[in-house]
Amino acid sequence: MAVRDPYLTRINRALRDLGSSVSLEVSPSGGRLRLRASLPFPDGTWKQRRISTVFPYPSGVDQARLLAEELGRDLELHRRGLDAFPFDRWVQASQLPGTAKEGISGIEALRRTEAWWTQQRKRGPSSDVTWSTAYAGPLKPLVGQPDVNLDTLRALVASKAVGSCSRRKAALAATAVAQALEMGMDAVQELRGLGKGYSPLKDAAPRSLPSDALIVEVIDGLPSGWQWVAGICATYGTRPHEALLMADVESNGLVVIRGGKTGARQGLPLPKGWIDRWDLQVRRLPAINLNRDHRTVGSQLGVALRRYEVPFQAYDLRHAWAVRAIHNPKISPSLAAKSLGHSLMVHTSLYQRWFDSASMASLVAQM
């Protein structure tokens, strides 16, 4: 976000009066000035680029203005057909007067990235957790790096298996670094591309899901508090943190989720008989600390299941509900998606193999 300063506004107005198509702005990180203009590329296209300089704001405005005037003259000569535009000189920072950047250490890159990330959006109560898990974690290998550049970020992403969730997360975090350090859109797009190929289907659907009989056997044997939480996840397909923090079963059998990852919603019981089996209309919780972030609280169900040597994961209860709904002709995919709290597109892509299996089984039955 450019700093809106009356002096800088007057400088840009003066540049326009001179017929220049170049303007000055302040970078979102480091407080340095940069040039903004549409540049002609060798393939004949024109693209807007931002060219960072070493001139600080505001003391370096005069030097940056002279550089802007010089770029403006080169652009005007090119438009008139009087001279070829010196593309390499202006696009390659190492050849641009006043733009030779000193190396940025990994620690400094993380500091600038966090400042940029925080500035981009309004953050909620879980922002610190989001930064820690989605960005600081994947970027941890940068801490010991003396100089972070595009090659460093490429290597960071490439260290993860192609198509994996960890590679997608690394690419997302590396892209944030590229944006914070103003490496340009080409670098941003390249890093985003390196993270492609992951689908949550790989993590959610391939493993064998527990049968209803096994789910009942396990939940019957859990202590009262954990029985209620696991019963809510199994009967309604809720996320673990939703069951622990924001779930209530109404007298009509629907569960009400108050807020959460995808907002407030109601959910269907499947099967309805499990409501009475585990007395789900009487809310009861295990004696754990609930005054923590959603991610930490939700993980406690998985910890409990491992403690009691349960042979499946906590999220398998949610996936099992989704597959159960697919095989129930009374529940449309749209209704199932709403009950689970995600979009129809996410629902169908996540459970596509189960939809295919149900369709094939139906066709075989009709043959």
C-alpha positions as CSV (number, residue, x, y, z in Angstrom):
1,M,0.0,0.0,0.0
2,A,1.5,3.3,-1.1
3,V,2.0,6.0,1.5
4,R,-0.4,8.9,0.7
5,D,1.8,11.9,1.2
6,P,0.9,15.4,-0.1
7,Y,4.6,16.0,-1.1
8,L,4.7,12.7,-3.1
9,T,1.4,13.6,-4.7
10,R,2.8,16.9,-5.9
11,I,5.9,15.2,-7.3
12,N,3.8,12.7,-9.3
13,R,1.6,15.6,-10.6
14,A,4.8,17.4,-11.7
15,L,5.9,14.2,-13.5
16,R,2.6,14.0,-15.3
17,D,2.8,17.6,-16.3
18,L,6.2,16.8,-17.9
19,G,4.4,14.1,-19.9
20,S,6.0,11.3,-17.9
21,S,4.0,8.0,-17.4
22,V,6.1,7.1,-14.4
23,S,5.1,7.7,-10.8
24,L,6.6,7.3,-7.4
25,E,5.3,5.3,-4.5
26,V,6.5,4.0,-1.2
27,S,7.0,0.2,-0.8
28,P,4.9,-1.6,1.8
29,S,8.1,-2.9,3.5
30,G,11.3,-1.1,4.3
31,G,10.0,2.5,3.6
32,R,11.9,2.8,0.3
33,L,10.7,4.4,-2.9
34,R,9.9,2.6,-6.1
35,L,8.9,3.5,-9.6
36,R,5.6,2.5,-11.2
37,A,5.1,2.4,-14.9
38,S,3.9,0.3,-17.8
39,L,6.9,-1.1,-19.6
40,P,7.2,-2.6,-23.1
41,F,8.3,-6.3,-23.0
42,P,10.3,-8.0,-25.8
43,D,7.2,-10.0,-26.9
44,G,5.4,-6.7,-27.8
45,T,3.2,-6.6,-24.7
46,W,3.1,-3.8,-22.1
47,K,2.8,-4.6,-18.4
48,Q,2.8,-2.5,-15.3
49,R,5.9,-3.0,-13.3
50,R,7.2,-1.7,-10.0
51,I,10.9,-1.0,-9.8
52,S,12.3,-0.9,-6.3
53,T,15.1,1.6,-5.5
54,V,17.5,2.0,-2.6
55,F,16.3,5.5,-2.0
56,P,14.6,5.9,1.4
57,Y,11.3,7.7,2.0
58,P,11.1,10.7,2.3
59,S,14.8,11.7,2.2
60,G,15.4,10.1,-1.2
61,V,12.5,11.6,-3.1
62,D,14.7,13.9,-5.2
63,Q,17.0,11.1,-6.3
64,A,14.0,8.8,-7.1
65,R,12.3,11.7,-9.0
66,L,15.4,12.0,-11.3
67,L,15.3,8.3,-11.9
68,A,11.6,8.5,-12.8
69,E,12.3,11.3,-15.3
70,E,15.0,9.2,-16.9
71,L,12.7,6.2,-17.2
72,G,10.0,8.5,-18.6
73,R,12.3,9.7,-21.3
74,D,13.2,6.2,-22.4
75,L,9.6,5.3,-22.6
76,E,8.7,8.4,-24.6
77,L,11.5,7.8,-27.1
78,H,10.3,4.2,-27.5
79,R,6.7,5.3,-28.1
80,R,7.8,7.7,-30.8
81,G,9.9,5.0,-32.5
82,L,13.1,7.0,-32.0
83,D,14.9,4.4,-29.9
84,A,14.5,0.8,-28.7
85,F,13.5,0.6,-25.1
86,P,16.5,-0.6,-22.9
87,F,14.5,-3.4,-21.4
88,D,17.3,-5.2,-19.6
89,R,18.5,-2.0,-18.0
90,W,15.2,-1.2,-16.3
91,V,13.9,-4.7,-15.6
92,Q,17.1,-6.3,-14.3
93,A,17.6,-4.6,-11.0
94,S,21.3,-5.4,-10.9
95,Q,21.8,-3.1,-14.0
96,L,19.6,-0.3,-12.8
97,P,21.3,2.8,-11.2
98,G,20.1,3.2,-7.6
99,T,18.4,-0.2,-7.3
100,A,21.2,-2.5,-6.3
101,K,19.7,-4.2,-3.3
102,E,21.8,-5.5,-0.4
103,G,21.2,-9.1,0.7
104,I,18.2,-9.7,2.9
105,S,18.8,-12.3,5.6
106,G,16.2,-15.0,6.4
107,I,15.3,-13.5,9.7
108,E,14.8,-10.1,8.0
109,A,12.8,-11.7,5.2
110,L,10.5,-13.3,7.8
111,R,10.1,-10.0,9.7
112,R,9.1,-8.1,6.5
113,T,6.8,-10.9,5.4
114,E,4.9,-11.0,8.7
115,A,4.6,-7.2,8.6
116,W,3.3,-7.4,5.0
117,W,0.9,-10.3,5.7
118,T,-0.5,-8.5,8.7
119,Q,-1.0,-5.3,6.7
120,Q,-2.9,-7.0,3.9
121,R,-6.0,-8.1,5.7
122,K,-8.0,-7.5,8.9
123,R,-7.0,-10.2,11.3
124,G,-9.2,-12.0,13.8
125,P,-8.4,-13.6,17.1
126,S,-6.7,-16.6,15.4
127,S,-4.4,-14.5,13.3
128,D,-1.3,-15.4,15.4
129,V,-2.1,-19.1,15.0
130,T,-2.6,-18.7,11.2
131,W,0.7,-16.9,10.8
132,S,2.5,-19.5,12.9
133,T,1.1,-22.6,11.2
134,A,0.6,-21.5,7.6
135,Y,3.6,-19.2,7.2
136,A,6.2,-19.2,10.0
137,G,6.3,-23.0,10.1
138,P,6.9,-23.6,6.3
139,L,9.4,-20.7,6.3
140,K,11.5,-21.9,9.2
141,P,14.3,-23.2,6.9
142,L,14.9,-19.6,5.8
143,V,16.0,-18.5,9.3
144,G,19.6,-19.5,8.8
145,Q,19.9,-18.1,5.3
146,P,22.3,-15.2,4.8
147,D,20.6,-14.0,1.6
148,V,17.0,-14.8,0.6
149,N,16.3,-14.5,-3.1
150,L,14.1,-16.2,-5.7
151,D,16.4,-19.2,-6.0
152,T,16.2,-19.6,-2.2
153,L,12.4,-19.7,-2.4
154,R,12.4,-22.1,-5.3
155,A,14.5,-24.5,-3.3
156,L,12.3,-24.1,-0.3
157,V,9.2,-25.3,-2.3
158,A,11.1,-27.9,-4.3
159,S,12.2,-29.6,-1.0
160,K,8.7,-30.9,-0.6
161,A,7.2,-33.7,-2.6
162,V,5.3,-32.7,-5.7
163,G,1.5,-32.7,-5.2
164,S,1.8,-32.9,-1.4
165,C,0.0,-30.7,1.1
166,S,3.3,-29.6,2.5
167,R,4.5,-28.4,-0.9
168,R,1.3,-26.4,-1.4
169,K,1.8,-24.7,2.0
170,A,5.5,-24.0,1.3
171,A,4.5,-22.4,-2.1
172,L,1.9,-20.3,-0.4
173,A,4.4,-19.1,2.2
174,A,7.1,-18.5,-0.3
175,T,4.7,-16.5,-2.4
176,A,4.1,-14.2,0.6
177,V,7.8,-13.7,0.9
178,A,8.1,-12.8,-2.8
179,Q,5.3,-10.3,-2.4
180,A,6.7,-8.8,0.8
181,L,10.2,-8.4,-0.8
182,E,8.7,-7.0,-4.0
183,M,10.3,-9.7,-6.3
184,G,7.6,-9.0,-9.0
185,M,4.6,-10.8,-10.4
186,D,6.7,-13.2,-12.5
187,A,8.3,-14.5,-9.3
188,V,5.0,-14.7,-7.5
189,Q,3.3,-16.6,-10.3
190,E,6.2,-19.0,-10.6
191,L,6.2,-19.9,-6.9
192,R,2.4,-20.3,-7.0
193,G,2.7,-22.7,-9.9
194,L,5.3,-24.8,-8.1
195,G,2.7,-25.5,-5.4
196,K,0.0,-26.8,-7.8
197,G,-1.0,-30.4,-7.9
198,Y,-2.3,-31.0,-4.4
199,S,-5.9,-32.1,-3.8
200,P,-7.4,-32.5,-0.3
201,L,-8.9,-35.7,-1.8
202,K,-5.5,-37.3,-1.4
203,D,-5.6,-36.8,2.3
204,A,-9.3,-37.2,3.0
205,A,-10.6,-40.1,1.0
206,P,-8.0,-42.7,0.2
207,R,-7.6,-44.2,3.7
208,S,-10.1,-46.9,4.8
209,L,-12.9,-45.4,6.8
210,P,-14.3,-47.1,10.0
211,S,-17.5,-49.0,9.7
212,D,-20.6,-47.9,11.6
213,A,-20.2,-50.9,13.8
214,L,-16.7,-50.0,14.7
215,I,-17.6,-46.4,15.4
216,V,-20.4,-47.5,17.8
217,E,-18.1,-50.0,19.5
218,V,-15.4,-47.3,20.1
219,I,-17.7,-44.4,21.2
220,D,-19.7,-46.7,23.5
221,G,-16.4,-47.3,25.4
222,L,-15.3,-43.7,25.8
223,P,-15.7,-41.7,29.0
224,S,-18.8,-39.5,29.1
225,G,-17.3,-36.2,28.0
226,W,-15.3,-37.7,25.1
227,Q,-18.3,-39.9,24.2
228,W,-20.4,-36.8,23.7
229,V,-17.8,-35.0,21.6
230,A,-17.0,-38.1,19.4
231,G,-20.8,-38.8,19.2
232,I,-21.4,-35.3,17.8
233,C,-18.6,-35.7,15.2
234,A,-19.9,-39.1,14.2
235,T,-23.6,-38.3,14.1
236,Y,-23.4,-34.9,12.5
237,G,-20.1,-34.9,10.7
238,T,-18.9,-31.8,12.6
239,R,-15.3,-30.8,12.9
240,P,-13.7,-31.7,16.3
241,H,-13.3,-28.0,17.4
242,E,-17.0,-27.4,16.5
243,A,-18.1,-30.2,18.7
244,L,-16.0,-29.0,21.6
245,L,-16.7,-25.3,21.3
246,M,-19.9,-24.5,19.5
247,A,-22.3,-27.4,19.1
248,D,-25.8,-27.9,20.6
249,V,-28.4,-30.5,19.7
250,E,-31.9,-29.1,19.5
251,S,-35.1,-30.9,20.5
252,N,-35.9,-31.7,16.8
253,G,-32.6,-33.6,16.5
254,L,-30.7,-31.0,14.4
255,V,-27.3,-29.8,15.6
256,V,-26.7,-26.0,15.7
257,I,-23.1,-24.9,15.1
258,R,-22.6,-21.3,16.4
259,G,-19.9,-19.9,14.2
260,G,-16.7,-21.7,13.4
261,K,-14.6,-22.1,10.3
262,T,-17.4,-21.7,7.9
263,G,-20.0,-19.8,9.9
264,A,-23.2,-20.7,11.7
265,R,-25.2,-23.6,10.4
266,Q,-27.5,-26.6,11.2
267,G,-26.6,-30.2,10.7
268,L,-28.5,-33.4,10.0
269,P,-28.2,-36.5,12.2
270,L,-27.1,-39.6,10.4
271,P,-28.2,-42.0,11.7
272,K,-30.8,-40.4,14.0
273,G,-30.7,-43.3,16.4
274,W,-27.3,-42.3,17.7
275,I,-28.8,-39.2,19.4
276,D,-30.5,-41.4,22.0
277,R,-27.7,-44.0,22.1
278,W,-25.2,-41.4,23.4
279,D,-27.7,-38.9,24.9
280,L,-26.4,-36.2,22.6
281,Q,-29.1,-33.6,23.6
282,V,-27.4,-33.4,27.0
283,R,-24.2,-31.4,26.3
284,R,-21.2,-32.6,28.3
285,L,-17.6,-32.0,27.8
286,P,-14.3,-33.5,28.9
287,A,-12.2,-31.6,31.5
288,I,-9.8,-29.8,29.2
289,N,-8.8,-26.2,28.7
290,L,-11.1,-24.7,26.0
291,N,-9.7,-21.2,26.2
292,R,-7.3,-21.8,23.4
293,D,-7.3,-21.4,19.6
294,H,-9.6,-23.6,17.6
295,R,-6.8,-25.6,16.1
296,T,-5.4,-26.6,19.5
297,V,-8.7,-27.3,21.0
298,G,-9.9,-29.4,18.1
299,S,-6.7,-31.5,18.1
300,Q,-7.5,-32.7,21.6
301,L,-10.1,-35.2,20.3
302,G,-7.4,-36.9,18.3
303,V,-5.1,-36.9,21.4
304,A,-7.9,-38.6,23.3
305,L,-8.6,-41.2,20.6
306,R,-4.9,-42.1,20.5
307,R,-4.8,-42.4,24.3
308,Y,-7.7,-44.9,24.2
309,E,-6.0,-46.7,21.3
310,V,-8.8,-46.1,18.8
311,P,-7.9,-47.5,15.4
312,F,-8.9,-44.5,13.3
313,Q,-8.4,-40.7,13.3
314,A,-10.8,-38.1,14.6
315,Y,-11.5,-36.6,11.2
316,D,-12.5,-40.1,9.9
317,L,-15.8,-39.6,11.8
318,R,-16.6,-36.6,9.6
319,H,-15.6,-38.4,6.4
320,A,-17.6,-41.4,7.4
321,W,-20.7,-39.2,7.8
322,A,-20.1,-37.7,4.3
323,V,-19.9,-41.2,2.7
324,R,-22.9,-42.3,4.7
325,A,-24.9,-39.3,3.3
326,I,-23.8,-40.2,-0.3
327,H,-25.4,-43.6,0.0
328,N,-28.6,-42.1,1.5
329,P,-31.0,-41.2,-1.4
330,K,-33.0,-38.8,0.8
331,I,-29.9,-36.5,1.3
332,S,-28.9,-34.5,-1.8
333,P,-25.2,-33.6,-2.3
334,S,-26.2,-29.9,-1.7
335,L,-27.9,-30.7,1.6
336,A,-25.0,-32.8,2.7
337,A,-22.6,-30.0,1.9
338,K,-24.6,-27.5,3.9
339,S,-24.8,-29.9,6.8
340,L,-21.0,-30.3,6.8
341,G,-20.4,-26.6,6.4
342,H,-18.7,-26.3,3.0
343,S,-19.6,-25.5,-0.6
344,L,-21.1,-28.0,-3.0
345,M,-18.0,-27.7,-5.2
346,V,-15.7,-28.6,-2.3
347,H,-18.0,-31.4,-1.3
348,T,-18.2,-33.1,-4.7
349,S,-14.5,-32.7,-5.4
350,L,-13.5,-34.0,-1.9
351,Y,-15.7,-37.1,-2.1
352,Q,-15.8,-37.7,-5.8
353,R,-14.6,-41.3,-5.6
354,W,-17.3,-42.1,-3.2
355,F,-19.9,-40.5,-5.5
356,D,-18.6,-42.6,-8.4
357,S,-18.7,-45.7,-6.3
358,A,-22.3,-45.1,-5.2
359,S,-23.4,-44.4,-8.8
360,M,-21.8,-47.6,-10.0
361,A,-23.4,-49.6,-7.3
362,S,-26.8,-48.2,-8.2
363,L,-26.4,-49.0,-11.8
364,V,-25.3,-52.6,-11.0
365,A,-28.4,-53.0,-8.8
366,Q,-30.6,-52.0,-11.8
367,M,-29.0,-54.3,-14.3
